Amino acid sequence: MNEEKLITCPHCRSEIPLGANVCRGCQAEITYRTPKFFIIIGFLLPIFFGWYISRYSYEILGFNDLISKIFWVVITVIFWCIAYKICDYFFHERIHFERKKNT
Protein backbone atom coordinates (compact mmCIF):
# COMPACT_ATOMS: atom_id res chain seq x y z
CA MET A 1 0.00 0.00 0.00
CA ASN A 2 1.12 3.53 -0.78
CA GLU A 3 0.96 5.47 2.47
CA GLU A 4 0.90 9.25 2.08
CA LYS A 5 2.89 11.28 4.62
CA LEU A 6 0.86 13.87 6.49
CA ILE A 7 1.97 16.98 8.34
CA THR A 8 -0.04 18.87 10.95
CA CYS A 9 -0.59 22.62 10.69
CA PRO A 10 0.43 24.31 13.98
CA HIS A 11 -2.24 27.00 13.52
CA CYS A 12 -5.42 25.01 12.90
CA ARG A 13 -4.25 21.44 13.65
CA SER A 14 -5.52 20.07 10.33
CA GLU A 15 -3.59 17.32 8.57
CA ILE A 16 -2.12 18.18 5.20
CA PRO A 17 -0.26 15.95 2.74
CA LEU A 18 3.50 16.51 2.66
CA GLY A 19 4.33 18.67 -0.35
CA ALA A 20 1.25 20.90 -0.19
CA ASN A 21 1.78 24.65 -0.56
CA VAL A 22 -1.25 25.93 1.36
CA CYS A 23 -3.06 24.63 4.44
CA ARG A 24 -6.65 23.67 3.68
CA GLY A 25 -7.91 24.74 7.10
CA CYS A 26 -6.42 28.19 7.73
CA GLN A 27 -4.86 29.04 4.34
CA ALA A 28 -1.36 29.32 5.85
CA GLU A 29 1.43 29.22 3.28
CA ILE A 30 3.78 26.25 3.63
CA THR A 31 7.44 26.56 2.65
CA TYR A 32 10.05 23.83 2.63
CA ARG A 33 13.83 23.69 2.84
CA THR A 34 16.33 26.50 3.42
CA PRO A 35 15.16 29.93 4.68
CA LYS A 36 15.83 32.84 2.32
CA PHE A 37 18.22 34.48 4.78
CA PHE A 38 20.58 31.49 4.62
CA ILE A 39 20.34 31.38 0.83
CA ILE A 40 21.44 35.02 0.64
CA ILE A 41 24.27 34.44 3.14
CA GLY A 42 25.32 31.29 1.28
CA PHE A 43 25.43 33.31 -1.94
CA LEU A 44 27.28 36.40 -0.66
CA LEU A 45 29.86 34.91 1.72
CA PRO A 46 31.63 32.82 -0.95
CA ILE A 47 31.86 35.90 -3.19
CA PHE A 48 33.57 37.92 -0.46
CA PHE A 49 35.75 35.00 0.63
CA GLY A 50 36.84 34.39 -2.98
CA TRP A 51 37.59 38.09 -3.41
CA TYR A 52 39.69 38.09 -0.24
CA ILE A 53 41.70 35.05 -1.39
CA SER A 54 42.21 36.57 -4.85
CA ARG A 55 43.46 39.85 -3.34
CA TYR A 56 45.78 37.88 -1.06
CA SER A 57 47.16 35.90 -4.00
CA TYR A 58 47.68 39.11 -5.99
CA GLU A 59 49.19 41.34 -3.30
CA ILE A 60 51.05 38.92 -1.02
CA LEU A 61 51.93 35.98 -3.26
CA GLY A 62 52.50 38.14 -6.35
CA PHE A 63 50.29 36.22 -8.78
CA ASN A 64 49.17 37.75 -12.05
CA ASP A 65 45.90 39.73 -11.98
CA LEU A 66 44.26 37.27 -14.40
CA ILE A 67 45.28 34.30 -12.23
CA SER A 68 43.85 36.07 -9.17
CA LYS A 69 40.52 36.58 -10.93
CA ILE A 70 40.46 32.93 -11.97
CA PHE A 71 41.10 32.02 -8.31
CA TRP A 72 38.17 34.24 -7.35
CA VAL A 73 35.79 32.46 -9.72
CA VAL A 74 36.99 28.96 -8.84
CA ILE A 75 36.92 29.54 -5.07
CA THR A 76 33.49 31.20 -5.27
CA VAL A 77 31.99 28.28 -7.21
CA ILE A 78 33.54 25.72 -4.86
CA PHE A 79 32.21 27.52 -1.79
CA TRP A 80 28.76 27.91 -3.39
CA CYS A 81 28.66 24.13 -3.74
CA ILE A 82 29.79 23.70 -0.13
CA ALA A 83 27.20 26.23 1.10
CA TYR A 84 24.48 24.39 -0.85
CA LYS A 85 25.46 21.06 0.71
CA ILE A 86 25.56 22.57 4.21
CA CYS A 87 22.13 24.18 3.81
CA ASP A 88 20.72 20.98 2.35
CA TYR A 89 22.11 18.98 5.28
CA PHE A 90 20.73 21.27 7.99
CA PHE A 91 17.39 22.19 6.42
CA HIS A 92 16.38 19.08 4.44
CA GLU A 93 13.38 18.40 6.70
CA ARG A 94 12.42 22.00 7.51
CA ILE A 95 8.74 22.88 7.09
CA HIS A 96 7.54 26.41 7.85
CA PHE A 97 3.92 27.55 8.11
CA GLU A 98 3.29 31.26 7.57
CA ARG A 99 -0.15 32.57 8.26
CA LYS A 100 -1.34 35.82 6.70
CA LYS A 101 -2.26 38.53 9.15
CA ASN A 102 -5.87 39.73 9.21
CA THR A 103 -6.22 43.40 8.32
VONU-630985 format. One record per residue (C-alpha): x, y, z; residue in one letter; residue number from 1. Coordinates in Angstrom, 1 decimal, always signed. Example, Ala and Ser with C-alpha at 12.3 -4.5 7.8 and 13.67 -1.06 7.14 Angstrom:
2
+--------+--------+--------+------+-----+
!      u !      v !      w ! rest !  nr !
+--------+--------+--------+------+-----+
!  +12.3 !   -4.5 !   +7.8 !    A !   1 !
!  +13.7 !   -1.1 !   +7.1 !    S !   2 !
+--------+--------+--------+------+-----+
***
This chain:
103
+--------+--------+--------+------+-----+
!      u !      v !      w ! rest !  nr !
+--------+--------+--------+------+-----+
!   +0.0 !   +0.0 !   +0.0 !    M !   1 !
!   +1.1 !   +3.5 !   -0.8 !    N !   2 !
!   +1.0 !   +5.5 !   +2.5 !    E !   3 !
!   +0.9 !   +9.3 !   +2.1 !    E !   4 !
!   +2.9 !  +11.3 !   +4.6 !    K !   5 !
!   +0.9 !  +13.9 !   +6.5 !    L !   6 !
!   +2.0 !  +17.0 !   +8.3 !    I !   7 !
!   +0.0 !  +18.9 !  +10.9 !    T !   8 !
!   -0.6 !  +22.6 !  +10.7 !    C !   9 !
!   +0.4 !  +24.3 !  +14.0 !    P !  10 !
!   -2.2 !  +27.0 !  +13.5 !    H !  11 !
!   -5.4 !  +25.0 !  +12.9 !    C !  12 !
!   -4.3 !  +21.4 !  +13.7 !    R !  13 !
!   -5.5 !  +20.1 !  +10.3 !    S !  14 !
!   -3.6 !  +17.3 !   +8.6 !    E !  15 !
!   -2.1 !  +18.2 !   +5.2 !    I !  16 !
!   -0.3 !  +15.9 !   +2.7 !    P !  17 !
!   +3.5 !  +16.5 !   +2.7 !    L !  18 !
!   +4.3 !  +18.7 !   -0.4 !    G !  19 !
!   +1.3 !  +20.9 !   -0.2 !    A !  20 !
!   +1.8 !  +24.6 !   -0.6 !    N !  21 !
!   -1.3 !  +25.9 !   +1.4 !    V !  22 !
!   -3.1 !  +24.6 !   +4.4 !    C !  23 !
!   -6.7 !  +23.7 !   +3.7 !    R !  24 !
!   -7.9 !  +24.7 !   +7.1 !    G !  25 !
!   -6.4 !  +28.2 !   +7.7 !    C !  26 !
!   -4.9 !  +29.0 !   +4.3 !    Q !  27 !
!   -1.4 !  +29.3 !   +5.8 !    A !  28 !
!   +1.4 !  +29.2 !   +3.3 !    E !  29 !
!   +3.8 !  +26.2 !   +3.6 !    I !  30 !
!   +7.4 !  +26.6 !   +2.6 !    T !  31 !
!  +10.0 !  +23.8 !   +2.6 !    Y !  32 !
!  +13.8 !  +23.7 !   +2.8 !    R !  33 !
!  +16.3 !  +26.5 !   +3.4 !    T !  34 !
!  +15.2 !  +29.9 !   +4.7 !    P !  35 !
!  +15.8 !  +32.8 !   +2.3 !    K !  36 !
!  +18.2 !  +34.5 !   +4.8 !    F !  37 !
!  +20.6 !  +31.5 !   +4.6 !    F !  38 !
!  +20.3 !  +31.4 !   +0.8 !    I !  39 !
!  +21.4 !  +35.0 !   +0.6 !    I !  40 !
!  +24.3 !  +34.4 !   +3.1 !    I !  41 !
!  +25.3 !  +31.3 !   +1.3 !    G !  42 !
!  +25.4 !  +33.3 !   -1.9 !    F !  43 !
!  +27.3 !  +36.4 !   -0.7 !    L !  44 !
!  +29.9 !  +34.9 !   +1.7 !    L !  45 !
!  +31.6 !  +32.8 !   -1.0 !    P !  46 !
!  +31.9 !  +35.9 !   -3.2 !    I !  47 !
!  +33.6 !  +37.9 !   -0.5 !    F !  48 !
!  +35.8 !  +35.0 !   +0.6 !    F !  49 !
!  +36.8 !  +34.4 !   -3.0 !    G !  50 !
!  +37.6 !  +38.1 !   -3.4 !    W !  51 !
!  +39.7 !  +38.1 !   -0.2 !    Y !  52 !
!  +41.7 !  +35.1 !   -1.4 !    I !  53 !
!  +42.2 !  +36.6 !   -4.8 !    S !  54 !
!  +43.5 !  +39.8 !   -3.3 !    R !  55 !
!  +45.8 !  +37.9 !   -1.1 !    Y !  56 !
!  +47.2 !  +35.9 !   -4.0 !    S !  57 !
!  +47.7 !  +39.1 !   -6.0 !    Y !  58 !
!  +49.2 !  +41.3 !   -3.3 !    E !  59 !
!  +51.1 !  +38.9 !   -1.0 !    I !  60 !
!  +51.9 !  +36.0 !   -3.3 !    L !  61 !
!  +52.5 !  +38.1 !   -6.4 !    G !  62 !
!  +50.3 !  +36.2 !   -8.8 !    F !  63 !
!  +49.2 !  +37.8 !  -12.0 !    N !  64 !
!  +45.9 !  +39.7 !  -12.0 !    D !  65 !
!  +44.3 !  +37.3 !  -14.4 !    L !  66 !
!  +45.3 !  +34.3 !  -12.2 !    I !  67 !
!  +43.9 !  +36.1 !   -9.2 !    S !  68 !
!  +40.5 !  +36.6 !  -10.9 !    K !  69 !
!  +40.5 !  +32.9 !  -12.0 !    I !  70 !
!  +41.1 !  +32.0 !   -8.3 !    F !  71 !
!  +38.2 !  +34.2 !   -7.4 !    W !  72 !
!  +35.8 !  +32.5 !   -9.7 !    V !  73 !
!  +37.0 !  +29.0 !   -8.8 !    V !  74 !
!  +36.9 !  +29.5 !   -5.1 !    I !  75 !
!  +33.5 !  +31.2 !   -5.3 !    T !  76 !
!  +32.0 !  +28.3 !   -7.2 !    V !  77 !
!  +33.5 !  +25.7 !   -4.9 !    I !  78 !
!  +32.2 !  +27.5 !   -1.8 !    F !  79 !
!  +28.8 !  +27.9 !   -3.4 !    W !  80 !
!  +28.7 !  +24.1 !   -3.7 !    C !  81 !
!  +29.8 !  +23.7 !   -0.1 !    I !  82 !
!  +27.2 !  +26.2 !   +1.1 !    A !  83 !
!  +24.5 !  +24.4 !   -0.9 !    Y !  84 !
!  +25.5 !  +21.1 !   +0.7 !    K !  85 !
!  +25.6 !  +22.6 !   +4.2 !    I !  86 !
!  +22.1 !  +24.2 !   +3.8 !    C !  87 !
!  +20.7 !  +21.0 !   +2.4 !    D !  88 !
!  +22.1 !  +19.0 !   +5.3 !    Y !  89 !
!  +20.7 !  +21.3 !   +8.0 !    F !  90 !
!  +17.4 !  +22.2 !   +6.4 !    F !  91 !
!  +16.4 !  +19.1 !   +4.4 !    H !  92 !
!  +13.4 !  +18.4 !   +6.7 !    E !  93 !
!  +12.4 !  +22.0 !   +7.5 !    R !  94 !
!   +8.7 !  +22.9 !   +7.1 !    I !  95 !
!   +7.5 !  +26.4 !   +7.9 !    H !  96 !
!   +3.9 !  +27.5 !   +8.1 !    F !  97 !
!   +3.3 !  +31.3 !   +7.6 !    E !  98 !
!   -0.2 !  +32.6 !   +8.3 !    R !  99 !
!   -1.3 !  +35.8 !   +6.7 !    K ! 100 !
!   -2.3 !  +38.5 !   +9.1 !    K ! 101 !
!   -5.9 !  +39.7 !   +9.2 !    N ! 102 !
!   -6.2 !  +43.4 !   +8.3 !    T ! 103 !
+--------+--------+--------+------+-----+
***
